[in-house]
């Protein structure tokens, strides 16, 4: 009984953490459009270095800005990448019926040639 209760508690804690992570990601705009994601990335790049400095000061660690690695420079548009993926998927889906007909005709020709 004790082991089962502990496993249930662990499951609930993990589920709660996962739900909180999804909520924070949604609240910060990471699950929205590409433009919202780019804005969230800019906000994180501006917010993280001062927050890290504040926590290191609070904990008594001596970390200077020179010791922290620089924030990565991302030089591509998230919205353009997202839109390209959407266009690729939609074009493949719109071409699927005609491709299926072409492959069916080729298949029947192949079977007819085998039967002759």
C-alpha positions in Angstrom: 0.0 0.0 0.0 2.8 2.4 0.9 4.7 1.8 -2.4 1.5 2.3 -4.4 0.7 5.6 -2.7 4.3 6.8 -3.2 4.1 5.9 -6.9 0.7 7.7 -7.2 2.2 10.8 -5.5 5.2 10.8 -7.8 2.9 10.6 -10.8 0.8 13.5 -9.6 3.9 15.6 -8.9 5.3 14.9 -12.4 1.9 15.6 -14.0 1.6 18.8 -12.1 5.1 19.9 -13.2 4.3 19.1 -16.8 1.1 21.0 -16.6 2.8 24.0 -15.1 5.5 23.9 -17.8 2.8 23.9 -20.5 0.9 26.7 -18.8 4.0 28.9 -18.5 4.9 28.2 -22.2 1.4 29.2 -23.2 1.4 32.2 -20.9 4.7 33.5 -22.3 3.5 33.1 -25.9 5.7 30.2 -26.9 2.8 28.1 -28.2 1.3 31.0 -30.3 2.4 32.3 -33.7 6.0 32.6 -34.8 5.9 36.3 -34.1 4.8 35.7 -30.5 7.6 33.1 -30.2 10.2 35.6 -31.5 9.0 38.2 -29.0 9.2 35.7 -26.1 12.8 34.9 -27.2 13.8 38.5 -27.2 12.2 39.0 -23.8 14.1 36.0 -22.4 17.4 37.3 -23.8 16.8 40.6 -22.0 15.6 39.1 -18.8 17.8 36.1 -18.1 21.2 37.8 -17.5 19.9 40.2 -14.8 18.0 37.3 -13.2 21.1 35.1 -13.1 23.1 37.9 -11.6 20.4 38.5 -8.9 20.4 34.8 -7.9 24.1 34.5 -7.8 24.3 37.6 -5.6 21.6 36.2 -3.4 23.4 32.8 -3.1 26.7 34.5 -2.4 28.4 33.2 -5.6 30.8 35.5 -7.3 29.9 35.4 -11.0 30.8 38.3 -13.2 29.3 39.0 -16.5 32.6 38.0 -18.2 32.2 34.5 -16.8 28.7 34.0 -18.1 28.4 32.7 -21.7 26.9 35.2 -24.1 23.3 34.6 -25.2 23.1 32.9 -28.6 22.4 35.1 -31.6 19.6 33.6 -33.5 19.4 35.1 -37.0 16.3 33.6 -38.6 12.7 34.4 -38.6 10.6 31.9 -36.6 7.4 33.0 -38.4 9.0 32.5 -41.8 10.2 29.0 -40.8 6.8 28.1 -39.4 5.0 29.4 -42.5 7.3 27.5 -44.8 6.5 24.3 -43.0 2.8 25.0 -43.1 3.0 25.7 -46.9 5.0 22.5 -47.5 2.5 20.3 -45.6 -0.5 21.9 -47.3 0.9 21.6 -50.8 1.7 17.9 -50.1 -1.9 17.4 -48.9 -3.4 19.2 -51.8 -1.3 17.1 -54.3 -2.1 13.8 -52.5 -5.4 13.0 -54.4 -3.9 13.5 -57.8 -0.8 11.6 -56.9 -2.9 8.7 -55.5 -4.8 8.6 -58.9 -1.5 8.5 -60.8 0.0 5.8 -58.6 -3.2 3.8 -59.0 -3.1 4.0 -62.8 0.5 3.0 -62.8 -0.3 0.1 -60.5 -3.1 -1.2 -62.7 -0.8 -1.0 -65.7 1.8 -3.0 -64.0 -0.7 -5.7 -62.9 -2.1 -5.8 -66.4 1.4 -6.3 -67.9 2.1 -9.1 -65.4 -1.2 -10.9 -66.3 -0.6 -10.8 -70.1 
